[in-house]
Each structure stands twice: as C-alpha cells, then as structure tokens.
Amino acid sequence: MGSSASRRWPALADAIAGLLGDSGRRERMADCGRTLARERFTIESTVAGMRDCYVEVASSGG
C-alpha cells in the first residue's frame, strides 16, 4: 500500500466512528444500498450478463 493510501486510514476510521454513533445515517445508507442492489442486480440483468459471457467464451473457442 502506498504512502498516500496509508495517510487516508485516519479519515476512514473517523468516518466509521461517525457511522457507529449515527443510527439514522446507517439506516438511510442501508436503505439506499438495498434500493441500488434491487435496481442493478435484477434476475433479468444477471441472466443477460451470464448469457453474454457464455456467448463470448463459446465464440472465442475457449
């Protein structure tokens, strides 16, 4: 890990500590995460992505 990354650890620790003390913010973030996952990772999009992978592998001879 580079030196610039190591300098960011204190900020990350502060952000995590802030979340630990703010249940409302944690709940809002969780709600947003669930909504995002439902929108982006539907059965249809997952199946389409897998199909595309199989087609690519099959057409490349691999």
mmCIF file of the N, C-alpha and C atoms, coordinates in Angstrom:
data_MODEL
# 
_entry.id   MODEL 
# 
loop_
_atom_site.group_PDB 
_atom_site.id 
_atom_site.type_symbol 
_atom_site.label_atom_id 
_atom_site.label_alt_id 
_atom_site.label_comp_id 
_atom_site.label_asym_id 
_atom_site.label_entity_id 
_atom_site.label_seq_id 
_atom_site.pdbx_PDB_ins_code 
_atom_site.Cartn_x 
_atom_site.Cartn_y 
_atom_site.Cartn_z 
_atom_site.occupancy 
_atom_site.B_iso_or_equiv 
_atom_site.pdbx_formal_charge 
_atom_site.auth_seq_id 
_atom_site.auth_comp_id 
_atom_site.auth_asym_id 
_atom_site.auth_atom_id 
_atom_site.pdbx_PDB_model_num 
ATOM 1   N N  . MET A 1 1  ? 0.848   -1.173  0.000   1.00 0.00 ? 1  MET A N  1 
ATOM 2   C CA . MET A 1 1  ? 0.000   0.000   0.000   1.00 0.00 ? 1  MET A CA 1 
ATOM 3   C C  . MET A 1 1  ? 0.891   1.232   0.000   1.00 0.00 ? 1  MET A C  1 
ATOM 4   N N  . GLY A 1 2  ? 0.553   2.186   -0.839  1.00 0.00 ? 2  GLY A N  1 
ATOM 5   C CA . GLY A 1 2  ? 1.363   3.390   -0.963  1.00 0.00 ? 2  GLY A CA 1 
ATOM 6   C C  . GLY A 1 2  ? 1.188   4.336   0.199   1.00 0.00 ? 2  GLY A C  1 
ATOM 7   N N  . SER A 1 3  ? 2.065   5.314   0.265   1.00 0.00 ? 3  SER A N  1 
ATOM 8   C CA . SER A 1 3  ? 2.025   6.251   1.386   1.00 0.00 ? 3  SER A CA 1 
ATOM 9   C C  . SER A 1 3  ? 0.768   7.109   1.372   1.00 0.00 ? 3  SER A C  1 
ATOM 10  N N  . SER A 1 4  ? 0.251   7.456   0.181   1.00 0.00 ? 4  SER A N  1 
ATOM 11  C CA . SER A 1 4  ? -0.966  8.278   0.156   1.00 0.00 ? 4  SER A CA 1 
ATOM 12  C C  . SER A 1 4  ? -2.154  7.492   0.689   1.00 0.00 ? 4  SER A C  1 
ATOM 13  N N  . ALA A 1 5  ? -2.194  6.175   0.399   1.00 0.00 ? 5  ALA A N  1 
ATOM 14  C CA . ALA A 1 5  ? -3.281  5.351   0.924   1.00 0.00 ? 5  ALA A CA 1 
ATOM 15  C C  . ALA A 1 5  ? -3.186  5.244   2.440   1.00 0.00 ? 5  ALA A C  1 
ATOM 16  N N  . SER A 1 6  ? -1.973  5.107   2.958   1.00 0.00 ? 6  SER A N  1 
ATOM 17  C CA . SER A 1 6  ? -1.822  4.970   4.402   1.00 0.00 ? 6  SER A CA 1 
ATOM 18  C C  . SER A 1 6  ? -2.209  6.251   5.132   1.00 0.00 ? 6  SER A C  1 
ATOM 19  N N  . ARG A 1 7  ? -2.087  7.392   4.477   1.00 0.00 ? 7  ARG A N  1 
ATOM 20  C CA . ARG A 1 7  ? -2.487  8.654   5.114   1.00 0.00 ? 7  ARG A CA 1 
ATOM 21  C C  . ARG A 1 7  ? -4.005  8.786   5.187   1.00 0.00 ? 7  ARG A C  1 
ATOM 22  N N  . ARG A 1 8  ? -4.728  8.001   4.404   1.00 0.00 ? 8  ARG A N  1 
ATOM 23  C CA . ARG A 1 8  ? -6.187  8.094   4.404   1.00 0.00 ? 8  ARG A CA 1 
ATOM 24  C C  . ARG A 1 8  ? -6.841  7.237   5.478   1.00 0.00 ? 8  ARG A C  1 
ATOM 25  N N  . TRP A 1 9  ? -6.098  6.359   6.111   1.00 0.00 ? 9  TRP A N  1 
ATOM 26  C CA . TRP A 1 9  ? -6.684  5.500   7.137   1.00 0.00 ? 9  TRP A CA 1 
ATOM 27  C C  . TRP A 1 9  ? -7.323  6.288   8.272   1.00 0.00 ? 9  TRP A C  1 
ATOM 28  N N  . PRO A 1 10 ? -6.718  7.354   8.763   1.00 0.00 ? 10 PRO A N  1 
ATOM 29  C CA . PRO A 1 10 ? -7.373  8.102   9.842   1.00 0.00 ? 10 PRO A CA 1 
ATOM 30  C C  . PRO A 1 10 ? -8.735  8.655   9.419   1.00 0.00 ? 10 PRO A C  1 
ATOM 31  N N  . ALA A 1 11 ? -8.846  9.121   8.186   1.00 0.00 ? 11 ALA A N  1 
ATOM 32  C CA . ALA A 1 11 ? -10.127 9.639   7.707   1.00 0.00 ? 11 ALA A CA 1 
ATOM 33  C C  . ALA A 1 11 ? -11.160 8.522   7.628   1.00 0.00 ? 11 ALA A C  1 
ATOM 34  N N  . LEU A 1 12 ? -10.743 7.345   7.179   1.00 0.00 ? 12 LEU A N  1 
ATOM 35  C CA . LEU A 1 12 ? -11.649 6.204   7.121   1.00 0.00 ? 12 LEU A CA 1 
ATOM 36  C C  . LEU A 1 12 ? -12.104 5.816   8.523   1.00 0.00 ? 12 LEU A C  1 
ATOM 37  N N  . ALA A 1 13 ? -11.173 5.786   9.456   1.00 0.00 ? 13 ALA A N  1 
ATOM 38  C CA . ALA A 1 13 ? -11.516 5.455   10.843  1.00 0.00 ? 13 ALA A CA 1 
ATOM 39  C C  . ALA A 1 13 ? -12.503 6.466   11.415  1.00 0.00 ? 13 ALA A C  1 
ATOM 40  N N  . ASP A 1 14 ? -12.300 7.742   11.126  1.00 0.00 ? 14 ASP A N  1 
ATOM 41  C CA . ASP A 1 14 ? -13.223 8.778   11.596  1.00 0.00 ? 14 ASP A CA 1 
ATOM 42  C C  . ASP A 1 14 ? -14.611 8.590   10.994  1.00 0.00 ? 14 ASP A C  1 
ATOM 43  N N  . ALA A 1 15 ? -14.666 8.259   9.704   1.00 0.00 ? 15 ALA A N  1 
ATOM 44  C CA . ALA A 1 15 ? -15.954 8.058   9.043   1.00 0.00 ? 15 ALA A CA 1 
ATOM 45  C C  . ALA A 1 15 ? -16.693 6.866   9.645   1.00 0.00 ? 15 ALA A C  1 
ATOM 46  N N  . ILE A 1 16 ? -15.973 5.788   9.908   1.00 0.00 ? 16 ILE A N  1 
ATOM 47  C CA . ILE A 1 16 ? -16.590 4.610   10.514  1.00 0.00 ? 16 ILE A CA 1 
ATOM 48  C C  . ILE A 1 16 ? -17.075 4.930   11.919  1.00 0.00 ? 16 ILE A C  1 
ATOM 49  N N  . ALA A 1 17 ? -16.263 5.626   12.680  1.00 0.00 ? 17 ALA A N  1 
ATOM 50  C CA . ALA A 1 17 ? -16.669 6.009   14.037  1.00 0.00 ? 17 ALA A CA 1 
ATOM 51  C C  . ALA A 1 17 ? -17.911 6.892   13.994  1.00 0.00 ? 17 ALA A C  1 
ATOM 52  N N  . GLY A 1 18 ? -17.971 7.789   13.012  1.00 0.00 ? 18 GLY A N  1 
ATOM 53  C CA . GLY A 1 18 ? -19.153 8.633   12.867  1.00 0.00 ? 18 GLY A CA 1 
ATOM 54  C C  . GLY A 1 18 ? -20.396 7.820   12.579  1.00 0.00 ? 18 GLY A C  1 
ATOM 55  N N  . LEU A 1 19 ? -20.268 6.797   11.745  1.00 0.00 ? 19 LEU A N  1 
ATOM 56  C CA . LEU A 1 19 ? -21.411 5.933   11.446  1.00 0.00 ? 19 LEU A CA 1 
ATOM 57  C C  . LEU A 1 19 ? -21.851 5.136   12.667  1.00 0.00 ? 19 LEU A C  1 
ATOM 58  N N  . LEU A 1 20 ? -20.886 4.709   13.458  1.00 0.00 ? 20 LEU A N  1 
ATOM 59  C CA . LEU A 1 20 ? -21.231 3.945   14.659  1.00 0.00 ? 20 LEU A CA 1 
ATOM 60  C C  . LEU A 1 20 ? -22.108 4.755   15.604  1.00 0.00 ? 20 LEU A C  1 
ATOM 61  N N  . GLY A 1 21 ? -21.910 6.050   15.606  1.00 0.00 ? 21 GLY A N  1 
ATOM 62  C CA . GLY A 1 21 ? -22.677 6.904   16.504  1.00 0.00 ? 21 GLY A CA 1 
ATOM 63  C C  . GLY A 1 21 ? -23.922 7.516   15.896  1.00 0.00 ? 21 GLY A C  1 
ATOM 64  N N  . ASP A 1 22 ? -24.271 7.139   14.662  1.00 0.00 ? 22 ASP A N  1 
ATOM 65  C CA . ASP A 1 22 ? -25.409 7.763   13.980  1.00 0.00 ? 22 ASP A CA 1 
ATOM 66  C C  . ASP A 1 22 ? -26.293 6.686   13.356  1.00 0.00 ? 22 ASP A C  1 
ATOM 67  N N  . SER A 1 23 ? -27.208 6.143   14.157  1.00 0.00 ? 23 SER A N  1 
ATOM 68  C CA . SER A 1 23 ? -28.047 5.046   13.669  1.00 0.00 ? 23 SER A CA 1 
ATOM 69  C C  . SER A 1 23 ? -28.951 5.482   12.520  1.00 0.00 ? 23 SER A C  1 
ATOM 70  N N  . GLY A 1 24 ? -29.407 6.722   12.533  1.00 0.00 ? 24 GLY A N  1 
ATOM 71  C CA . GLY A 1 24 ? -30.249 7.212   11.446  1.00 0.00 ? 24 GLY A CA 1 
ATOM 72  C C  . GLY A 1 24 ? -29.515 7.208   10.117  1.00 0.00 ? 24 GLY A C  1 
ATOM 73  N N  . ARG A 1 25 ? -28.281 7.649   10.153  1.00 0.00 ? 25 ARG A N  1 
ATOM 74  C CA . ARG A 1 25 ? -27.479 7.672   8.919   1.00 0.00 ? 25 ARG A CA 1 
ATOM 75  C C  . ARG A 1 25 ? -27.199 6.258   8.435   1.00 0.00 ? 25 ARG A C  1 
ATOM 76  N N  . ARG A 1 26 ? -26.891 5.354   9.368   1.00 0.00 ? 26 ARG A N  1 
ATOM 77  C CA . ARG A 1 26 ? -26.659 3.950   8.995   1.00 0.00 ? 26 ARG A CA 1 
ATOM 78  C C  . ARG A 1 26 ? -27.893 3.365   8.321   1.00 0.00 ? 26 ARG A C  1 
ATOM 79  N N  . GLU A 1 27 ? -29.063 3.641   8.882   1.00 0.00 ? 27 GLU A N  1 
ATOM 80  C CA . GLU A 1 27 ? -30.307 3.119   8.310   1.00 0.00 ? 27 GLU A CA 1 
ATOM 81  C C  . GLU A 1 27 ? -30.561 3.697   6.924   1.00 0.00 ? 27 GLU A C  1 
ATOM 82  N N  . ARG A 1 28 ? -30.313 4.992   6.743   1.00 0.00 ? 28 ARG A N  1 
ATOM 83  C CA . ARG A 1 28 ? -30.505 5.610   5.422   1.00 0.00 ? 28 ARG A CA 1 
ATOM 84  C C  . ARG A 1 28 ? -29.543 5.021   4.399   1.00 0.00 ? 28 ARG A C  1 
ATOM 85  N N  . MET A 1 29 ? -28.298 4.816   4.815   1.00 0.00 ? 29 MET A N  1 
ATOM 86  C CA . MET A 1 29 ? -27.316 4.227   3.905   1.00 0.00 ? 29 MET A CA 1 
ATOM 87  C C  . MET A 1 29 ? -27.711 2.793   3.539   1.00 0.00 ? 29 MET A C  1 
ATOM 88  N N  . ALA A 1 30 ? -28.198 2.040   4.515   1.00 0.00 ? 30 ALA A N  1 
ATOM 89  C CA . ALA A 1 30 ? -28.635 0.667   4.250   1.00 0.00 ? 30 ALA A CA 1 
ATOM 90  C C  . ALA A 1 30 ? -29.813 0.655   3.287   1.00 0.00 ? 30 ALA A C  1 
ATOM 91  N N  . ASP A 1 31 ? -30.768 1.554   3.493   1.00 0.00 ? 31 ASP A N  1 
ATOM 92  C CA . ASP A 1 31 ? -31.918 1.643   2.585   1.00 0.00 ? 31 ASP A CA 1 
ATOM 93  C C  . ASP A 1 31 ? -31.466 1.956   1.165   1.00 0.00 ? 31 ASP A C  1 
ATOM 94  N N  . CYS A 1 32 ? -30.545 2.899   1.034   1.00 0.00 ? 32 CYS A N  1 
ATOM 95  C CA . CYS A 1 32 ? -30.031 3.258   -0.293  1.00 0.00 ? 32 CYS A CA 1 
ATOM 96  C C  . CYS A 1 32 ? -29.302 2.077   -0.931  1.00 0.00 ? 32 CYS A C  1 
ATOM 97  N N  . GLY A 1 33 ? -28.545 1.355   -0.150  1.00 0.00 ? 33 GLY A N  1 
ATOM 98  C CA . GLY A 1 33 ? -27.828 0.190   -0.666  1.00 0.00 ? 33 GLY A CA 1 
ATOM 99  C C  . GLY A 1 33 ? -28.775 -0.895  -1.147  1.00 0.00 ? 33 GLY A C  1 
ATOM 100 N N  . ARG A 1 34 ? -29.831 -1.158  -0.376  1.00 0.00 ? 34 ARG A N  1 
ATOM 101 C CA . ARG A 1 34 ? -30.818 -2.154  -0.796  1.00 0.00 ? 34 ARG A CA 1 
ATOM 102 C C  . ARG A 1 34 ? -31.513 -1.736  -2.084  1.00 0.00 ? 34 ARG A C  1 
ATOM 103 N N  . THR A 1 35 ? -31.891 -0.461  -2.162  1.00 0.00 ? 35 THR A N  1 
ATOM 104 C CA . THR A 1 35 ? -32.550 0.043   -3.369  1.00 0.00 ? 35 THR A CA 1 
ATOM 105 C C  . THR A 1 35 ? -31.634 -0.085  -4.576  1.00 0.00 ? 35 THR A C  1 
ATOM 106 N N  . LEU A 1 36 ? -30.402 0.311   -4.420  1.00 0.00 ? 36 LEU A N  1 
ATOM 107 C CA . LEU A 1 36 ? -29.430 0.226   -5.510  1.00 0.00 ? 36 LEU A CA 1 
ATOM 108 C C  . LEU A 1 36 ? -29.248 -1.223  -5.966  1.00 0.00 ? 36 LEU A C  1 
ATOM 109 N N  . ALA A 1 37 ? -29.129 -2.140  -5.019  1.00 0.00 ? 37 ALA A N  1 
ATOM 110 C CA . ALA A 1 37 ? -28.949 -3.553  -5.363  1.00 0.00 ? 37 ALA A CA 1 
ATOM 111 C C  . ALA A 1 37 ? -30.170 -4.088  -6.101  1.00 0.00 ? 37 ALA A C  1 
ATOM 112 N N  . ARG A 1 38 ? -31.364 -3.738  -5.640  1.00 0.00 ? 38 ARG A N  1 
ATOM 113 C CA . ARG A 1 38 ? -32.585 -4.201  -6.317  1.00 0.00 ? 38 ARG A CA 1 
ATOM 114 C C  . ARG A 1 38 ? -32.665 -3.678  -7.746  1.00 0.00 ? 38 ARG A C  1 
ATOM 115 N N  . GLU A 1 39 ? -32.240 -2.436  -7.949  1.00 0.00 ? 39 GLU A N  1 
ATOM 116 C CA . GLU A 1 39 ? -32.319 -1.835  -9.279  1.00 0.00 ? 39 GLU A CA 1 
ATOM 117 C C  . GLU A 1 39 ? -31.259 -2.379  -10.232 1.00 0.00 ? 39 GLU A C  1 
ATOM 118 N N  . ARG A 1 40 ? -30.069 -2.631  -9.739  1.00 0.00 ? 40 ARG A N  1 
ATOM 119 C CA . ARG A 1 40 ? -28.959 -3.022  -10.618 1.00 0.00 ? 40 ARG A CA 1 
ATOM 120 C C  . ARG A 1 40 ? -28.800 -4.518  -10.803 1.00 0.00 ? 40 ARG A C  1 
ATOM 121 N N  . PHE A 1 41 ? -29.240 -5.292  -9.846  1.00 0.00 ? 41 PHE A N  1 
ATOM 122 C CA . PHE A 1 41 ? -28.982 -6.729  -9.881  1.00 0.00 ? 41 PHE A CA 1 
ATOM 123 C C  . PHE A 1 41 ? -30.272 -7.526  -9.967  1.00 0.00 ? 41 PHE A C  1 
ATOM 124 N N  . THR A 1 42 ? -31.051 -7.237  -11.000 1.00 0.00 ? 42 THR A N  1 
ATOM 125 C CA . THR A 1 42 ? -32.289 -7.977  -11.219 1.00 0.00 ? 42 THR A CA 1 
ATOM 126 C C  . THR A 1 42 ? -31.963 -9.349  -11.804 1.00 0.00 ? 42 THR A C  1 
ATOM 127 N N  . ILE A 1 43 ? -32.922 -10.248 -11.734 1.00 0.00 ? 43 ILE A N  1 
ATOM 128 C CA . ILE A 1 43 ? -32.753 -11.565 -12.349 1.00 0.00 ? 43 ILE A CA 1 
ATOM 129 C C  . ILE A 1 43 ? -32.475 -11.398 -13.839 1.00 0.00 ? 43 ILE A C  1 
ATOM 130 N N  . GLU A 1 44 ? -33.227 -10.509 -14.472 1.00 0.00 ? 44 GLU A N  1 
ATOM 131 C CA . GLU A 1 44 ? -33.081 -10.307 -15.914 1.00 0.00 ? 44 GLU A CA 1 
ATOM 132 C C  . GLU A 1 44 ? -31.678 -9.835  -16.292 1.00 0.00 ? 44 GLU A C  1 
ATOM 133 N N  . SER A 1 45 ? -31.161 -8.861  -15.552 1.00 0.00 ? 45 SER A N  1 
ATOM 134 C CA . SER A 1 45 ? -29.831 -8.348  -15.895 1.00 0.00 ? 45 SER A CA 1 
ATOM 135 C C  . SER A 1 45 ? -28.745 -9.372  -15.591 1.00 0.00 ? 45 SER A C  1 
ATOM 136 N N  . THR A 1 46 ? -28.923 -10.151 -14.544 1.00 0.00 ? 46 THR A N  1 
ATOM 137 C CA . THR A 1 46 ? -27.945 -11.183 -14.205 1.00 0.00 ? 46 THR A CA 1 
ATOM 138 C C  . THR A 1 46 ? -27.925 -12.277 -15.264 1.00 0.00 ? 46 THR A C  1 
ATOM 139 N N  . VAL A 1 47 ? -29.118 -12.724 -15.679 1.00 0.00 ? 47 VAL A N  1 
ATOM 140 C CA . VAL A 1 47 ? -29.202 -13.756 -16.717 1.00 0.00 ? 47 VAL A CA 1 
ATOM 141 C C  . VAL A 1 47 ? -28.604 -13.239 -18.022 1.00 0.00 ? 47 VAL A C  1 
ATOM 142 N N  . ALA A 1 48 ? -28.922 -12.009 -18.395 1.00 0.00 ? 48 ALA A N  1 
ATOM 143 C CA . ALA A 1 48 ? -28.381 -11.433 -19.629 1.00 0.00 ? 48 ALA A CA 1 
ATOM 144 C C  . ALA A 1 48 ? -26.855 -11.357 -19.571 1.00 0.00 ? 48 ALA A C  1 
ATOM 145 N N  . GLY A 1 49 ? -26.318 -10.960 -18.433 1.00 0.00 ? 49 GLY A N  1 
ATOM 146 C CA . GLY A 1 49 ? -24.869 -10.883 -18.286 1.00 0.00 ? 49 GLY A CA 1 
ATOM 147 C C  . GLY A 1 49 ? -24.207 -12.243 -18.400 1.00 0.00 ? 49 GLY A C  1 
ATOM 148 N N  . MET A 1 50 ? -24.804 -13.247 -17.775 1.00 0.00 ? 50 MET A N  1 
ATOM 149 C CA . MET A 1 50 ? -24.257 -14.602 -17.866 1.00 0.00 ? 50 MET A CA 1 
ATOM 150 C C  . MET A 1 50 ? -24.339 -15.122 -19.297 1.00 0.00 ? 50 MET A C  1 
ATOM 151 N N  . ARG A 1 51 ? -25.462 -14.866 -19.961 1.00 0.00 ? 51 ARG A N  1 
ATOM 152 C CA . ARG A 1 51 ? -25.620 -15.286 -21.356 1.00 0.00 ? 51 ARG A CA 1 
ATOM 153 C C  . ARG A 1 51 ? -24.522 -14.660 -22.217 1.00 0.00 ? 51 ARG A C  1 
ATOM 154 N N  . ASP A 1 52 ? -24.297 -13.372 -22.023 1.00 0.00 ? 52 ASP A N  1 
ATOM 155 C CA . ASP A 1 52 ? -23.264 -12.677 -22.796 1.00 0.00 ? 52 ASP A CA 1 
ATOM 156 C C  . ASP A 1 52 ? -21.882 -13.291 -22.560 1.00 0.00 ? 52 ASP A C  1 
ATOM 157 N N  . CYS A 1 53 ? -21.604 -13.658 -21.321 1.00 0.00 ? 53 CYS A N  1 
ATOM 158 C CA . CYS A 1 53 ? -20.309 -14.297 -21.010 1.00 0.00 ? 53 CYS A CA 1 
ATOM 159 C C  . CYS A 1 53 ? -20.179 -15.634 -21.729 1.00 0.00 ? 53 CYS A C  1 
ATOM 160 N N  . TYR A 1 54 ? -21.240 -16.442 -21.682 1.00 0.00 ? 54 TYR A N  1 
ATOM 161 C CA . TYR A 1 54 ? -21.202 -17.744 -22.354 1.00 0.00 ? 54 TYR A CA 1 
ATOM 162 C C  . TYR A 1 54 ? -21.030 -17.582 -23.857 1.00 0.00 ? 54 TYR A C  1 
ATOM 163 N N  . VAL A 1 55 ? -21.749 -16.633 -24.441 1.00 0.00 ? 55 VAL A N  1 
ATOM 164 C CA . VAL A 1 55 ? -21.637 -16.394 -25.882 1.00 0.00 ? 55 VAL A CA 1 
ATOM 165 C C  . VAL A 1 55 ? -20.212 -15.974 -26.236 1.00 0.00 ? 55 VAL A C  1 
ATOM 166 N N  . GLU A 1 56 ? -19.634 -15.092 -25.440 1.00 0.00 ? 56 GLU A N  1 
ATOM 167 C CA . GLU A 1 56 ? -18.270 -14.630 -25.709 1.00 0.00 ? 56 GLU A CA 1 
ATOM 168 C C  . GLU A 1 56 ? -17.268 -15.776 -25.634 1.00 0.00 ? 56 GLU A C  1 
ATOM 169 N N  . VAL A 1 57 ? -17.388 -16.597 -24.602 1.00 0.00 ? 57 VAL A N  1 
ATOM 170 C CA . VAL A 1 57 ? -16.464 -17.725 -24.449 1.00 0.00 ? 57 VAL A CA 1 
ATOM 171 C C  . VAL A 1 57 ? -16.655 -18.730 -25.585 1.00 0.00 ? 57 VAL A C  1 
ATOM 172 N N  . ALA A 1 58 ? -17.904 -19.028 -25.906 1.00 0.00 ? 58 ALA A N  1 
ATOM 173 C CA . ALA A 1 58 ? -18.182 -20.006 -26.965 1.00 0.00 ? 58 ALA A CA 1 
ATOM 174 C C  . ALA A 1 58 ? -17.682 -19.518 -28.325 1.00 0.00 ? 58 ALA A C  1 
ATOM 175 N N  . SER A 1 59 ? -17.831 -18.237 -28.584 1.00 0.00 ? 59 SER A N  1 
ATOM 176 C CA . SER A 1 59 ? -17.423 -17.717 -29.892 1.00 0.00 ? 59 SER A CA 1 
ATOM 177 C C  . SER A 1 59 ? -15.908 -17.541 -30.009 1.00 0.00 ? 59 SER A C  1 
ATOM 178 N N  . SER A 1 60 ? -15.216 -17.530 -28.871 1.00 0.00 ? 60 SER A N  1 
ATOM 179 C CA . SER A 1 60 ? -13.756 -17.373 -28.914 1.00 0.00 ? 60 SER A CA 1 
ATOM 180 C C  . SER A 1 60 ? -13.036 -18.718 -28.946 1.00 0.00 ? 60 SER A C  1 
ATOM 181 N N  . GLY A 1 61 ? -13.813 -19.784 -28.870 1.00 0.00 ? 61 GLY A N  1 
ATOM 182 C CA . GLY A 1 61 ? -13.212 -21.116 -28.905 1.00 0.00 ? 61 GLY A CA 1 
ATOM 183 C C  . GLY A 1 61 ? -12.701 -21.579 -27.559 1.00 0.00 ? 61 GLY A C  1 
ATOM 184 N N  . GLY A 1 62 ? -12.974 -20.788 -26.508 1.00 0.00 ? 62 GLY A N  1 
ATOM 185 C CA . GLY A 1 62 ? -12.439 -21.121 -25.197 1.00 0.00 ? 62 GLY A CA 1 
ATOM 186 C C  . GLY A 1 62 ? -13.397 -21.845 -24.370 1.00 0.00 ? 62 GLY A C  1 
# 
